[in-house]
Amino acid sequence: MTLKSLKTTAQESIVLKAVGLANTNSGPDFFNAQLSIGTQMWAGNVEIHVKSSDWYVHHHETDVAYDSVILHVVWEHNMEIYRKDNTSIPTLELKNYVLPHTVTNYKTLLNQKNHWIPCEPTISEVDSFTMSHWIERLYLERLETKYKAIEIQLVESKHDWEAVLFWQIAKNFGLKVNGDAFSSIAKSMDFSVIRKSQHDIFQLETLFFGQSGLLETDAQDIYISDLIENYKFLKNKFSLTNEGVLPVQFFRLRPPNFPTIRLGQLANLYSQQTNLFSKLMEARSLEELYAIFEGGTSKFWETHYTFEKTSKSVPKKFTKSFINLLIINTIVPIKFAFNKFNRHVNQEDVVAIIQKIPMEHNSIVDKFHSLYAFGKTALDSQALIQLKQNYCSKNKCLQCAIGSVLLNRNS
């Protein structure tokens, strides 16, 4: 198919100047497209259907939102269609522009019901050049998605990057099991409270454990009783409420990942690293980031995993694998967002960091690796998660570079 040889069903030439903006809400599929039909230049909207008759099936002829449609793109033109004022709408029929083997390949892809992904039997046939470029694009696409979430939080925080970092990093300290709970704890107090308490790890522990509800315990220890008394004071001083805070979970977690330990580590991090956001943004290498996360917990937690029970003395330092998760899911997206927000086009430092981290291992990544010789960095694993969740699981083979190669092969 070539865009230079398109014609309407009335045999008028079509020259596309601008595709316009895809519309994901109600109304025509593309807004503000620009194209010429014959000798006439048009600017308006484009609607897409399988058959021309779908125009009437969807009652567009009575909807004023479709009065500005300048081109109807269909797979099969089975009838003429008209606007509400009875003027004919030019139609582009696609089926005569698509090669038969492409249609066959597409039907084959979508009929792979018993496979993990539609292209499972044929993905190994895709060339490495196409794959490497698609993987990098998928990762940047994933970062763009995370940027949008950060952008929303930036507005919510009145453009306080330190607050947004705290919300993001707290969520990821909770990992999958307690991520939402930790996020609710972080958002239950204004970040100004953290700033005022940052000089004192005990005060930060008081806030985190108190807001989480973990201080509602019968355990007997001077440290715990001091936390409880201090929390009563801070709760009144800062007018705190833990309404809306989600309960933390211990079930099926290894002791190093208990919420008590992770909250203790979060308190220690913020007591040791003042101006944490600035330090992270200034870091240009993986080694610099590792150095920022060298801390552990306060003394009490070296001999405890919970408030109730003493355990063997073990320093609760951050493991490299945990730091890698923080960098992948929090630090790199924040650095990317900060650069983008400040119109720094060059994101090479961000990409360089993620490419030095070993790839994650989970069911999605490991399954992909059984099908194709992908790379072995965190950039690759993040891209593969994006591929599975946003393309394969939604059968978006037409929007996928892998699907494009397989659809167009003639064999």
N, C-alpha and C positions, 0 to 999 in steps of 0.2 A: 504494500500500500504506500502510495506517495501523496503527500499533501499538495503537490503541484498539479495533480491531474484530477482533482475532485470536481464533480459536477452534480447539480441538483437533479431530481427526477425529471425536471423539465429541460435538462441538458444545458443549463446555464453554468458557467464556470464559477468555482468558489475559491477565493484566495483568503486564507486565514492571516489576519494581521496580529491579533491578540486573543488568547483563549478566554480572558476574563478571570473571574474569581469563582471557584467551586463553592456551591451553596449546600451546606449540610442541614439547613432548616427547611421549612415549607417554602414553596415557590419554585421557579425555574432552576434547573441544575447548575447553570453558569450565569453569572451576572457580568454585565459590561464587556461583552465580547465585541471585537471589531473584525469585520470581514467584508469583502466585496463579493457581490453576486451579480454576475454579468458585468455591466458597466457601473453599477450602483454601489456606493460605499455605505455600509450599515454599522450602527453601534446599538447594541441591545443585549437581550438575553437569549440563551440557548437551552432548549429542552431535549432530553434524551429518553427514548423508549425502545422497547424491543420491537413493537409493531406500531405503525402509524395510528391504527384504531385505538391504541391505548390512550390517546389524547381524549377521546370521548368516554372511554371507560372511566377515566379519572376526572371527568367533567371539567376539563380545563377551558372548554369553550364558554363556560359561564363565569369564569374566575378572572377578575380584572388584573390579577397578578401576572397573567399570561398574555395580556394584550401586547406587551413589548417584546415577545419572542420573535426573533428575526430568522431563526433556523431551527428546524426540527430534525434531529439526528436519530435515525432508527436503524435497526438491523434489517427489518423487512418492511417495505412500503406496500401496504395492502389496501390503502384508500387515501383519497385526498382529504386534507383537514383544513379547517377555516377558523379564523378568529371570531370573536363575538360579533364583529361588524361585517362578517361574511367575506373578508379578504383572505385570499389563499396564503398559507405559510410555506415558504420554500422548504423542501425536504432533501436531506442527504441520506441515501440508502447505502449502508455499509457492506452488505453481504457480497456485493460484486467486486469489492476492493480487497477482500481477505482471501488468501490462498486456501484451497481445500485442505491441505495437510495441516495448516494452522488450526482450522476448526476441529479436525480430527484429534490433534494433540491436546486441544483445550478440553474436549469431551473426555479424553482419556484421563487427563489430570483430575478433573472434577469427579470422576467415577471411581477414584481410588478410596473407597469407603473403609477398607480394612487396613489401611496404612496409617501410620502415625502422622505423617504429613503427605499432602497430595503427590509430591514429587519424590517420595522415598525410593521407588525403584530406579529412578533416573538421575537423581541429583549428582551422582558421581561423574556424570558426563559433562558437567559444566566446567569450563576452563578456569584455571586459577586466577587469571587476570581479572575476569569478570567478577569472580567471587571475592577477591581481596578488595576491589573497589566498592562492591556492594556492602561488604562487612563494615568498612569505614563509614560509608554513608548511613548505614543503619545505626551505628553508634552515635553519630552526630545527631541523627533524628531522635534518638533516645534522650540525648542531652537537651535538645530543644524542648521535648515534652517536660523534662524536669525543670527547665528554665521557666516555663509557663506557670508551674506550681509555685516556684520561688517568687516569681513576679507578683502573684496574688498575695503571698505572705508579705512581700515588701510593702504593698499598699496597706495591708492590714496593720503592719508595724509602724506606719508613717515613715517609711524609708529608713528604718533602723536595721542595718545589715547585721549588727551584733545580735540583735533579737532573733532575726531570721536564722542565723547560724545556730543559735541556741535551740530553737525549735526543731531544726533539722537534725542536729547532732544528738539531741535528747531522744528523738524518735528512733534513730539508728542505734543508740545505745541499748534500746529495748529489744532490738532484733525483731524477728518475725512475730514471736509470741507476745512480747510486751511493747511493741512499737507504738501502737495506738494509745496504750495506757501511759507510756512515758511522754508521748506528745501532749496528752491531756494534762499531765503534771506540769510540764514546761509552760503551757499556756494558761495555767490556773493562777499565775502571778505575773505581774508586769516585770519586764526585764530590768527595769530600774531597781527592783528589789534585789536582783542578782548582783547588779553593779555595786550596790551599797553593802552587800554582804560578802563580796568576793575576797576580802582581805582575811577571812576567817573560815577555814574548812569546816569547823564545827557548826558554824552558823548556816553554811550551805547544806550540810548534812541534815541539820534540823529542818530546813525548809523542804528539802526533797523527801525525806522520810515522813515528815509531818503531812505534807500535801498528798502523799501517796496513800496515807492511812496505815502505814506500817508501824506507827508508834502506838497503835491500839493493841498492846501486847501485855501479857502478865509476866514477862521475863524480868528477873531481878538483877540489876547491875547498875552501878553508879553512873556509868556512861549513858545507859538507857534512861534512867530517871532524870539526868541532866538534860537529855534531849527533849523529853516530855515537858519539863518545866520551861525550857528555852522556847519550845514551840508555842506554848501558851502565850508567852510574852510577844514573840514575833507575829503570831497570828493576829493579835490585837493591834500591835504597832503598825502593821502594814494592811490591816483590814482584809485579811486573807479568808477565802472560802474554798473548800475543795468540792463544791457542788459541780457536778459534771465530770469529775475526775474518774476515769475508769479503773476498776480494780486490777492490780498486778497479779500475775500468775507464776506459780512455782512448778506446777505440774509438768512432768516430762522434760524438765530442764536439767542440764548438768549443773552441779553446784557453782562453778565459775561464772555461769550465766544467770544465776539467781538475781532477781531485781534488787535485792539488798546490796549485792556486790557491785552491780552495774551503776546503781545510784551513788554508791560510795566512791566509785572511780570517777563518775561525772563530777561530783563535788570536789574531789582532789584535783582534777584537771582544771576546773575553773578557779580554784584557789591558787594554783601554781602559775597559770598562764593568763595574766592580765593582758588585755588587748589581743585576745586570741584570734579574732577575725583578721586583724592587721598582720599578725605573724603568719597565718595560713596563706593570706593573699601574697605576701612577700616571698614565701617559700618557692623555690624554683626547681627543686629536685625531690625525689622520693626520700632520700636520706634526711633532708631537712625536715620533712613531714614526720618521719619516724622519730626524730629527736624531740619533737613537740609532745609526742605521746609516750614519753618514757615513764610517767608516773604510775602510781598504784592506788592504794587506799590509806586511810588513817590506821593507827595502831590496832584499834579494836578489831577491825575486819581481817587482820592477819591471822587471828585465831578464831574467827567465826565465819559462817556462811549465812546464818540467820541470827536473829536476836536471842533466840531461845537456847541454842546449843553451842558449846565450845568445841572446837575442832583442832587438829594438828596445826601448828604454826606454819603458814605458807604465805609468802608475800603475794598479794593479788595484783601482779603486774599485767599490763596489756600484752596479749600475745600478738605476734606479727600478723597472724591470720585475722584477728579482730581489727587491728589497725588498718589492714588492707581493706576490710569491709567498710570501715569508716571513710577511707579515702575514696573508694569506688562510689559509695552511695551518698556521701555528704560533701566531702572536701572538693573533689573534682567538679561535681555539678555546681557548687557554690562559686568556685573559681571561674567556671565557664560563664555562669550567669553574671558575675561581677564584670568580667571582661565585656560581655555582650551589652550589658546595661550602660557601660561607659564607652561603648562604640570602639572597643579594641578589637579589630578584625582578626589579628593574629592569635590563634588559639593553639599554636604549636607546643607551648610549654605544658598546657593541659593534656593534650594528646600524648606527649612524651612521657608524662607521669603514669598514665593509665597503661601505657604499653610496657612499662617496666614491672608491673604487678602480675604475678602468675594468674592464670585464668581460674575462675571459680568452678567448683564441681557441684552440679545438681542434676536432676533427672533430665532437664531440657538440654543442657550443655553436653552431658555425657552421651545422650542419644544422638545428637547431631554429629558428635565425633565418631560414632560408630558407622556413620553414613558417608563422611567426607573428611579429608585431611585439612581441617581448619587450623588456624594459628593457635598459639597457646598462651595468649595474654588476656588480661581482664577486659581489654577492649573487645576481643573476640567473643568472650563469654557474654558480655553485656549486649553485644550486637545480636548474638544468637537468641537471647531472651526476647529482644525486640522483634526479631524475625518470627519466632514461634507465636508470640502473643498477638502481634498486630498484623501478621500476614497469613501464616500457615493456618492458624486456628480460625481465621475469618475467610479462608479461601480466596485471598486477594492475590491470586497468581498473576493477574494482569498488571498489577502494580509492582510486582516483584521482579528484580533483575534475573533471578534464577528462573522464574516462570517464563520470562520473556525469551531466554535462550532456548528453553525446552519447547515452548510453543512454536518457535520459528524453525526448529530443526526439520529437515526434510529427509526422513528415513523411515 
